[in-house]
C-alpha cells in the first residue's frame, strides 16, 4: 500500500477543501495536518479522516 501524501510532504498550490468537513486549507491552524486520499486525490484534515499513521 502506498504511503499517504501529507501537506508537509507536498506543498498545496490551490485552496483545497477538506473532503469531510469542507473547511478550506487556507483556514487551517498552524500545525494542523492534512492528508491526501490515494483514491480520489482529494485532501482532508487528519482529524476528519480518522486515518491512522501508515494506513
MMTF fields as JSON, N, C-alpha, C and O atoms, coordinates in Angstrom:
{
  "mmtfVersion": "1.0.0",
  "mmtfProducer": "UNKNOWN",
  "numBonds": 219,
  "numAtoms": 220,
  "numGroups": 55,
  "numChains": 1,
  "numModels": 1,
  "chainsPerModel": [1],
  "groupsPerChain": [55],
  "chainIdList": ["A"],
  "bondAtomList": [4, 2, 8, 6, 12, 10, 16, 14, 20, 18, 24, 22, 28, 26, 32, 30, 36, 34, 40, 38, 44, 42, 48, 46, 52, 50, 56, 54, 60, 58, 64, 62, 68, 66, 72, 70, 76, 74, 80, 78, 84, 82, 88, 86, 92, 90, 96, 94, 100, 98, 104, 102, 108, 106, 112, 110, 116, 114, 120, 118, 124, 122, 128, 126, 132, 130, 136, 134, 140, 138, 144, 142, 148, 146, 152, 150, 156, 154, 160, 158, 164, 162, 168, 166, 172, 170, 176, 174, 180, 178, 184, 182, 188, 186, 192, 190, 196, 194, 200, 198, 204, 202, 208, 206, 212, 210, 216, 214],
  "bondOrderList": [1, 1, 1, 1, 1, 1, 1, 1, 1, 1, 1, 1, 1, 1, 1, 1, 1, 1, 1, 1, 1, 1, 1, 1, 1, 1, 1, 1, 1, 1, 1, 1, 1, 1, 1, 1, 1, 1, 1, 1, 1, 1, 1, 1, 1, 1, 1, 1, 1, 1, 1, 1, 1, 1],
  "groupList": [{"groupName": "UNK", "atomNameList": ["N", "CA", "C", "O"], "elementList": ["N", "C", "C", "O"], "formalChargeList": [0, 0, 0, 0], "bondAtomList": [1, 0, 2, 1, 3, 2], "bondOrderList": [1, 1, 2], "singleLetterCode": "X", "chemCompType": "L-PEPTIDE LINKING"}],
  "groupTypeList": [0, 0, 0, 0, 0, 0, 0, 0, 0, 0, 0, 0, 0, 0, 0, 0, 0, 0, 0, 0, 0, 0, 0, 0, 0, 0, 0, 0, 0, 0, 0, 0, 0, 0, 0, 0, 0, 0, 0, 0, 0, 0, 0, 0, 0, 0, 0, 0, 0, 0, 0, 0, 0, 0, 0],
  "groupIdList": [1, 2, 3, 4, 5, 6, 7, 8, 9, 10, 11, 12, 13, 14, 15, 16, 17, 18, 19, 20, 21, 22, 23, 24, 25, 26, 27, 28, 29, 30, 31, 32, 33, 34, 35, 36, 37, 38, 39, 40, 41, 42, 43, 44, 45, 46, 47, 48, 49, 50, 51, 52, 53, 54, 55],
  "secStructList": [7, 7, 7, 7, 3, 3, 6, 6, 6, 1, 7, 7, 7, 1, 7, 7, 5, 5, 6, 6, 6, 7, 7, 5, 4, 4, 4, 7, 7, 6, 6, 7, 7, 3, 3, 3, 7, 6, 6, 6, 7, 7, 3, 3, 3, 2, 2, 2, 2, 6, 7, 7, 6, 6, 7],
  "xCoordList": [0.838, 0.0, 0.886, 1.929, 0.466, 1.222, 1.142, 0.136, 2.221, 2.223, 1.374, 1.457, 0.555, -0.242, 0.646, 1.674, 0.245, 0.939, 0.385, -0.832, 1.247, 0.787, 1.094, 1.913, 0.436, 0.649, 2.078, 2.56, 2.766, 4.165, 5.079, 6.19, 4.617, 5.406, 5.308, 6.266, 4.184, 3.921, 3.161, 2.11, 3.69, 3.052, 1.769, 1.776, 0.671, -0.583, -0.594, -0.333, -0.898, -0.893, -2.258, -2.34, -3.32, -4.651, -5.245, -4.696, -6.344, -7.014, -8.05, -9.246, -7.582, -8.445, -9.351, -9.026, -10.49, -11.427, -11.318, -11.098, -11.475, -11.479, -12.646, -13.769, -12.393, -13.445, -14.482, -15.527, -14.205, -15.154, -15.928, -17.155, -15.232, -15.907, -16.036, -16.731, -15.377, -15.445, -14.733, -14.872, -13.973, -13.202, -12.018, -11.452, -11.649, -10.584, -9.196, -8.999, -8.238, -6.845, -6.334, -5.578, -6.734, -6.272, -6.772, -6.218, -7.808, -8.333, -7.669, -8.013, -6.729, -6.09, -5.291, -4.71, -5.28, -4.457, -3.036, -2.817, -2.076, -0.69, -0.61, -1.264, 0.198, 0.484, -0.708, -0.661, -1.78, -2.93, -2.606, -2.337, -2.633, -2.233, -3.315, -4.502, -2.881, -3.749, -3.148, -1.928, -4.014, -3.555, -4.329, -5.436, -3.722, -4.356, -4.858, -4.132, -6.093, -6.694, -6.019, -5.858, -5.626, -4.989, -5.967, -5.548, -7.254, -8.255, -8.747, -8.658, -9.27, -9.87, -8.914, -9.205, -7.761, -6.734, -7.199, -6.53, -8.345, -8.811, -8.037, -7.324, -8.177, -7.458, -8.413, -9.589, -7.892, -8.695, -7.823, -6.623, -8.451, -7.764, -7.47, -8.286, -6.331, -6.036, -7.111, -7.534, -7.555, -8.569, -9.908, -10.6, -10.28, -11.546, -11.5, -12.517, -10.339, -10.219, -10.224, -10.533, -9.883, -9.748, -8.719, -8.751, -7.814, -6.764, -5.649, -5.249, -5.161, -4.02, -2.752, -2.774, -1.653, -0.38, -0.028, -0.113, 0.366, 0.738, -0.406, -0.196, -1.628, -2.753, -2.684, -3.552],
  "yCoordList": [-1.173, 0.0, 1.241, 1.27, 2.251, 3.499, 4.262, 4.208, 4.975, 5.865, 7.082, 7.585, 7.574, 8.764, 9.984, 10.126, 10.847, 12.111, 13.082, 13.175, 13.802, 14.771, 16.179, 16.388, 17.128, 18.522, 18.966, 19.884, 18.333, 18.691, 18.058, 18.54, 16.973, 16.315, 17.04, 17.055, 17.624, 18.231, 19.532, 19.546, 20.625, 21.932, 21.971, 21.632, 22.385, 22.517, 23.851, 24.896, 23.808, 25.021, 25.695, 26.901, 24.952, 25.537, 25.546, 24.935, 26.226, 26.287, 25.171, 25.409, 23.963, 22.793, 22.797, 23.383, 22.135, 21.96, 20.535, 19.598, 20.382, 19.06, 18.258, 18.759, 17.029, 16.204, 15.74, 15.211, 15.933, 15.543, 16.739, 16.69, 17.805, 18.942, 20.171, 21.125, 20.153, 21.227, 22.512, 23.53, 22.495, 23.664, 23.837, 22.851, 25.069, 25.348, 25.237, 25.52, 24.818, 24.707, 26.042, 26.07, 27.136, 28.467, 28.847, 29.75, 28.172, 28.432, 27.564, 27.659, 26.724, 25.789, 26.511, 27.57, 25.907, 26.409, 25.895, 24.897, 26.577, 26.111, 24.686, 24.322, 23.889, 22.504, 21.564, 20.431, 22.009, 21.149, 20.283, 20.798, 18.989, 18.08, 17.835, 17.756, 17.719, 17.357, 16.139, 15.986, 15.272, 14.119, 14.052, 14.577, 13.393, 13.266, 11.844, 10.886, 11.704, 10.404, 9.763, 10.398, 8.5, 7.775, 7.44, 7.217, 7.402, 7.033, 8.238, 8.255, 9.252, 10.392, 11.559, 12.498, 11.511, 12.553, 13.845, 14.872, 13.807, 14.954, 15.073, 14.149, 16.203, 16.472, 16.476, 16.815, 16.092, 16.065, 16.373, 16.097, 16.953, 17.084, 15.675, 14.769, 15.49, 14.197, 13.844, 12.691, 14.822, 14.576, 14.155, 13.314, 14.712, 14.364, 12.973, 12.283, 12.57, 11.316, 10.077, 8.982, 10.239, 9.102, 8.093, 6.934, 8.511, 7.625, 7.517, 8.51, 6.321, 6.087, 6.195, 5.929, 6.579, 6.686, 5.336, 4.308, 5.336, 4.112, 3.456, 2.44, 4.012, 3.44, 3.809, 3.416],
  "zCoordList": [0.0, 0.0, 0.0, 0.653, -0.729, -0.812, 0.502, 1.208, 0.818, 1.972, 1.63, 0.509, 2.568, 2.273, 2.085, 2.747, 1.189, 0.975, 1.995, 2.162, 2.675, 3.666, 3.201, 2.307, 3.809, 3.42, 3.666, 3.003, 4.609, 4.834, 3.786, 3.565, 3.131, 2.097, 0.761, -0.012, 0.496, -0.805, -0.599, 0.041, -1.141, -0.991, -1.814, -2.997, -1.188, -1.912, -2.638, -2.042, -3.928, -4.733, -4.759, -4.99, -4.528, -4.56, -3.158, -2.241, -2.997, -1.704, -1.644, -1.816, -1.398, -1.372, -0.155, 0.878, -0.291, 0.816, 1.335, 0.567, 2.637, 3.253, 2.678, 2.618, 2.259, 1.656, 2.682, 2.304, 3.967, 5.009, 5.571, 5.656, 5.954, 6.607, 5.708, 6.059, 4.562, 3.568, 3.988, 3.31, 5.086, 5.508, 4.558, 4.086, 4.28, 3.326, 3.945, 5.126, 3.121, 3.55, 4.084, 5.056, 3.467, 3.885, 5.282, 5.909, 5.771, 7.112, 8.175, 9.352, 7.777, 8.706, 9.773, 9.539, 10.948, 12.047, 11.857, 11.17, 12.467, 12.415, 12.928, 13.906, 12.258, 12.647, 12.482, 12.961, 11.814, 11.568, 10.356, 9.271, 10.543, 9.481, 8.441, 8.757, 7.209, 6.093, 5.413, 5.355, 4.899, 4.132, 2.826, 2.714, 1.836, 0.533, 0.348, 0.613, -0.105, -0.363, -1.569, -2.612, -1.418, -2.517, -3.637, -4.773, -3.338, -4.348, -5.149, -6.376, -4.439, -5.153, -5.321, -6.062, -4.633, -4.662, -3.998, -4.114, -3.298, -2.531, -1.227, -0.836, -0.556, 0.688, 1.866, 1.726, 3.048, 4.27, 5.476, 5.484, 6.499, 7.783, 8.3, 8.128, 8.919, 9.53, 10.552, 10.631, 11.332, 12.36, 11.751, 12.323, 10.626, 9.977, 9.352, 9.288, 8.899, 8.154, 9.035, 8.564, 10.319, 11.234, 10.753, 11.168, 9.891, 9.383, 10.411, 11.019, 10.595, 11.468, 10.64, 9.438, 11.262, 10.552, 9.943, 10.615, 8.672, 7.972, 7.224, 6.562, 7.31, 6.577, 5.124, 4.345]
}
